[in-house]
Amino acid sequence: MILEFKFRNFRSAKDWQILSFEASADKVSEEYYCTTINDTKVLKLGILYGANASGKTNVLLALDFIRKIAISPKINKMQPIGFTPFLLDDTTKKECGVFELTFCKQYEASLLS
């Protein structure tokens, strides 16, 4: 399960953008919206909201970009991958984007015979 997704230098995001699924200490409707994995409360649901042109779609595009690379990597390494850096800065135009996924591992009980 994804616990956190971070990226920078992608489309409108020059600096780190963080999408966290770790639950806060709020107890309201916890039984419906949270699950506990290895003593970590994790949200079952995430909602992006904000003003128009604030970058909501670019968060989804960043997730989709990583998904496409993971599911169908390019065979020809010289083929473009569709990456668009932050273009409003002369330095970041030439730099790579950075994407990080943090997973919460679920332990499975096994029976030994």
Sequence and secondary structure as in RCSB ss.txt:
>XXXX:A:sequence
MILEFKFRNFRSAKDWQILSFEASADKVSEEYYCTTINDTKVLKLGILYGANASGKTNVLLALDFIRKIAISPKI
NKMQPIGFTPFLLDDTTKKECGVFELTFCKQYEASLLS
>XXXX:A:secstr
 EEEEEEESBTTB S EEEE B  S  TTHHHHEEEETTEEEES      STTSSHHHHHHHHHHHHHHHHS  S
STTS        SSTTGGGS  EEEEEE          
